[in-house]
Amino acid sequence: MNAFSRLVTFNARPGNGEQLVERLQHQASLVAEALGCEQWQVHRDHANPDLVRVSEIWASSSQCDAALQLAGMPETAQSVTELLISPPELLEGELIGGARFVRGSAGASRFSIMDAPDLSQDTSLLSRYDLGDVVQARYVREQLDASHLGLTHYRLPAGKPQGWAHRHTAAEEIYVAISGSGTISVDDQPVDLQPLVAVRVAPVSTRELHAGSDGLEVLVFGTHSPGDGELVSHR
């Protein structure tokens, strides 16, 4: 069964666009963990700041309707209505497919991480970002036919820093040490890494690994967003 999609357009009274966005963002927080909610995004029009749209994707229309009765939703919906010139415009349909679309797919993929190329040996990458001596890094995604997820394996010798830091705009990451010890600097604040202790790093925070006296081996799991990544030189 295809997912249920909905695009809702809200036209606020002049000067009420910012308040409308705040109330819709609150609605987003209420439905974030609702059963069947796959996307609930608030968009603001560039030309008209009082014109706001919400795009929704749900596993089914019944689950979308049920979310309207969640705690706090009726009250928030009423507060949104109070800001509008006219009733919201609704466009409803079904999600058929598109770029990076994996819903309803089946099967499994298998790949040995150590068979991925070691990025520390990529002379083009190193020269492009003016990086010096960096640690082993292997990125795995395409080899597993993954669309939304990526996996990176790092191996740092004892006492060595990663050699470069990076940050994102939209992608969040989870770091899990699998052997050794060390820290991950998040916006220059060190966070301890120990085997099987997970550390989540928010997208825009700059992060860099540092190995302890026994070295450090880390797996990093993250959302894949093409072009969303900025390397920062360690020097």
BELJOKA-V732105 format. One record per run of one state. SS is the DSSP state (@ for helix, = for strand, . for the rest). FROM is the first residue (numbers start at 1). TO is the last residue. If there is no record, write none. Layout:
ss from to
SS FROM TO
SS FROM TO
This chain:
ss from to
. 1 2
= 3 12
. 13 16
@ 17 31
. 32 36
= 37 44
. 45 50
= 51 58
. 59 60
@ 61 67
. 68 72
@ 73 81
. 82 83
= 84 84
. 85 88
= 89 95
. 96 112
@ 113 115
. 116 118
@ 119 121
. 122 122
@ 123 128
. 129 135
= 136 140
. 141 141
@ 142 144
. 145 148
= 149 156
. 157 160
= 161 161
. 162 163
= 164 167
. 168 172
= 173 186
. 187 188
= 189 195
. 196 197
= 198 201
. 202 206
= 207 223
. 224 229
= 230 233
. 234 235
